[in-house]
Amino acid sequence: MPVGSGDELESIIAVGPKLSAVPYQPGELELMQILADQTVVALQNARLYSELNIQNEQIRHLNTDLTEQNERLEIMDRVKSDFITIASHELRTPLTQVKGYSDILAAMNDENALTREQTREIIGHINRATLQLESLITAMLDASQLDVDGMQLTFVKARIDTILRLAGEPLAQALRERRIQMMVEGVNDLPAIYADFKRLVQAFTNLLGNAVKYTPDNGRIHVTAALIPSVDREEYIEIVISDSGIGIDPQYHELIFEKFFRVGDPQLHSTGSTKFKGAGPGLGLPIAKGVIEAHGGRIWVESEGEDESRLPGSRFHIILPVKPPGIEIREASDTAVRPAYLVG
């Protein structure tokens, strides 16, 4: 007896001859046909039940994704509002300094009360404030280039040890003042890579600066680098920046690479690029991510969570190809200096 609906044959019900050799009677054949028809219904119900379960599972995943996306959108919407508060503070602080010192300079100059040393000191304060403004505006322009893929890179042969050394130099004074020890290991034997030297220095300065900001005084920052094997015959270098800081909540592991996102209450914002928990406009990590991905690499963070008493720390992993695919290379002399470590 065929088991199926319409022109589709699902299976058949087959029986052998009776032991008595008596032919099957019409009633018996009718019973077998009823069994075949019932089997079709059972198979259809089972198939519908299976498809319904698959649909329900897909809907459940879609609902989960939708919930996560809604939460992310709420956070990013709040981040945009927070950015206005933070950016206005970041801009107002140096502008206030420039205006204040300019007024002092004008008032004291009118009274002929300025010595050469006082003039030099006031101009120094004004210069530092304008540099702070310039740095913020440059970061905003770099961030805007990430959206339109407008970051122009010039690839030259460079060494990771030189890049890390130059990235750490702007932080040397802060490391000394806050008694944070920074060690760099494993960079001496790495091959040279093809990269935009200036942009990679900028990216690692942002990453090291982030580690300094969220590591308490007397803490440690450990940078390791190694050549890693690859299945596609391309060479890659992995750099890991570990710190003994307060850590990052897992729910923020991806969000910290979004523009303008920063952990903490924006009302408690305080300008300071290297002091503990000092906060900027939230552009350092997104720019670092954009630069690294423009080199054909990737970046992610690992951390158990945020805890200012236990200090679980964070580990930023950066993967860079030795030679990014499809790049135009400009030859440059390699004058790399190879430090074994950096100590603050």
N, C-alpha and C positions, 0 to 999 in steps of 0.2 A: 504494500500500500504506500503511495507517495505521501510524504509529509511536506507540505508547502502551501503557499498562498498565491493565487493567480498563476503566473507563468514561472514563478521561482520555486525550485525544488530544494528544500532544506535537507531532507534525508528520506529514507524509506524504512518501513516496517516490513521485515521479511520473516516468514515462518517456514519451517520444513514440513515434510509430510507427517501425518499422524502415524503413531506406532501401529494403529489398527488398519492402516491403509485405506480408511474410509475417507472419501472426498469431503472437503469443507462444504458446509451447508450455507445457503444464502444468509441466514441469521448470523452465522459466525463471521462471514465476510463483512456483514454490516457492522458488527461489533468492532472488527479491526479498523474499519473506515472511521468509526466514531473515535477510537483511540488515536488514530492519525490526526483527525481534526482537532482533538483536544491537545495533542502534542504541539500542533502549530500555535495554538493560543498560548500554551505555556512558554514556548520558545519566544514568541513575540513579547509576552509580558516580561520575561527575563531580560530580553534585549532592551526593552523600554526602561526597565528598572536600572540596568547598567548604565544606559545613556543618561538617565535622570541623575544618577549618582555622579557621573562625570560632569554634567552641567552644574550640579550643585557645588561640586568641588571647585569648578572654574569660577562660579559666582562668588564663592567664599574667598578665593584668592583675589578676585577683582575687588571685593569689598575691603579686604585687608589692605590691598595696594591703594585703594581710594582713600581709606582712612589715613594711611601713612602720608599720602600726597597732600591731603587736606591739612594734616598736622604740620607738614613741611611748609606748605603755603602760608599757614598762620604764623609760623616762626619767621619766615622770610618777610612777610608783611610787617611784622613787628620789627624785624631787623632794619627795614627801610626807614621806619619811623625813628628807630634808635639812632640810625646813622645821621639824621638831621641834627639830633641833639649832640652827638659826638663830634661830627664835622664842624658844627658851629663853635664848639668848645675848642677844638684843635686849631681852628682858624682865628678865633678871637684871642686866644692866649698870646701868640706871637705878635698879632696886630696891636694888642694892648701894650706889649713891651716896646714895640717900635714907637708907638705914639708917645708913651710915657717918657722914654729916654730922649726922644726928639724934643719934647717939651722942656725937659730938664736941660738939655743941651742948649736950646734957644734961650731959656731964662738965664742960665749961668753965663752964657756968652754975652748977653746984653749988659750984664753987670761986670764983665771982664773978670769973672771969678774963677775961670777954668784954668787949671794947670794942664800941662801937656799929658801928664799921667792920667788925670781925670778924663780928659778928652779921649785918650786911648781906651780907657776902661768902658766909657759909655758907648763908643763906636763898636767895641767888641760885643757888648750886649745886643746892640742893634743888628750886627752881622749874624750873631747866633740865631736871633729871632727870624731874620729873613731866610737863613738857611733852613730853618725848621719849616717855614712856609713853602719854600721851594721844594723841599723833600715831600711834603704832603701833596702838593700840586702834581709833582712828577709821578707819585704813586697813583694818584687818581687817573692821570693820563695813561699810565701803563695798564691799569685795570680796564679802562675803556677800550684799549686795543685788543684785549682778550676777547671781547664780545664780537668784534668784527674781524678776527684773525689778522689784525693789522700789525702784529709784532714782527718786525723785520729782524732776521737773525743773520749774522755773518759767521760762518763756521771756519775755525782755524784749529790747528793742532795745539792742544793744551794739556796741562797735567792737573790731576785732581789735587795733588798736594799744594800746588801754587794757588789754585782756586780757593781751597779751604783756608790757606794762610791769609790771603787777602780778604776773605770774607770775615775772618776773625779779628782783623786789625781794628776796625771801628769799635769793637766791643772790649778791647784790651783794658781800657781804663775802668769800665764798669765791672769787669771781672776782678780787677785788683781791689776796687773800692768795696765790693760786696763779698770778697774772699771766696769766689767761686772758682773751682779748679776745672779746667777744660783740657782733656787729653785727646789727641788725635793719633790713631794707630792704623797700621796696615796700608799706608798710602805710598810708601817708598818704592814698592816693587810693582805698582800698577802701570799698565801701558798708558801712553798718551791717548787722549780721546779727541774726537772732532766735535767742537762745540763753539757756541758764541760765548767767548770768554767773559765779557762784561756782564751779560745776562745771567750766566751761571753764578758769578760772584754775587750778583744782586740776590739771586734766589737763595743761596746758602747763607748770606748775611741775614736775610729775613728769617730763615729757619733757625739759625743759631741765636738770633735776637729773641725769637719766640721762646727758645729754651731758657735763655737768661731771664726773661721777664717772669716766667712761671716756676723758677727754681729759687727757693729761699736762700738767704745769705748762708755762706759756708757749705753750699751744695756742690754737686759735681755734674759735669757734662762730659759724656764720653762719645767720641766719634770714631767709628771703625769703617774701614773700606776694604772690599775684597772683589776679586774677579770671580764671577759665578758662571757655571757651565750652562749651556743652552742647547735645546734640541734642534734649533734651526741653524746651527753652525755660526751664528753671530756671537760676538763677545759682548758681555754686559758687565757693568760694574755696579755693585750694591754699596751704598753708603747708609749707615744707620746712625742716627743722632739720638742718643739716649740721655735722659736727665733724671735727676732725683727730685723732681718738682711735685706739684700738687696733683698732677694727672688730669685726664680728660674723661668726662662722662661718656660711655659708649654711644649714647644717643646723639652725641655731637661729633662723632668721628668723621662723618662726611660733611657735616654743615660747616665745620671750621675752615673748609676750603672754599666756601661760598663768599662772594664779595660782601663786605661790610658786617659779616657775622662776627660776633665776639661773645664769649661767655661772661655773664655777670650783668649786674644792673647798670644801665647807662647813666643813671643819676649819680652813681658812685665813680663815674669816670674821672680819671686824673691823667693829665698829659705826662708822659715819661716813657721813653723808648727802651730803657734798660732797668728801671727800678722794679722791685718786686710787685707783680700784678699791675704794673703800669700798663695803660692801654692806649692803643692808637686807633686809627679809623677802621681797622679790620680789613686791611688790604695786603698785608705781608704774606700770609699763607696762600691766598688765592693767586697772587702774582707768582710766587714760587711754584705753585702747581702748574700755572700756565706756561712758565718758562720750561719746566721739566718735561711737560707733555709736548711742547713744541720741539723738543730734542728727541722725540720718539720714546721718552721714558714714562715712568709713572711713580706716584707717591701715595703712601697711605700711612696711617698712624695706628699704633697699638697702645692701649692703656687700660688698666683694670677699672679705673674710675677716678673721680675727683675726691681727694681727701687731704685736707691741709694738715692734719695731725699725723697720719700714717705715711704720707708722701709716696704714693705708688709710682710716680714718675710716668714718663711717656717715651715711646720709641717711634721715631719717624723713619720710615724706610724709603729710600730713593733708589730707583733702578734707572741707569743710563746706558744706552748702547755706546760701545766704543766708536762706532761709525754709524750715525743715523742714516737710514735708507733714503735715497733720492736727494742728496744734498750737494750743493756746490761748495767746494772747499777752496779757501784762499790760503796759500802757504804763508806761514809766519815762522820766525825763528823761535825756538823753544829755549827760553832762558829761565827755566823753572828752578826754584829753590825748594829743597826737599826737607822740611822740618820733620823730626820724629814726633814731636809733641808740642802742644801749646799749653802754657800754664798761666792761670790768672790768680 
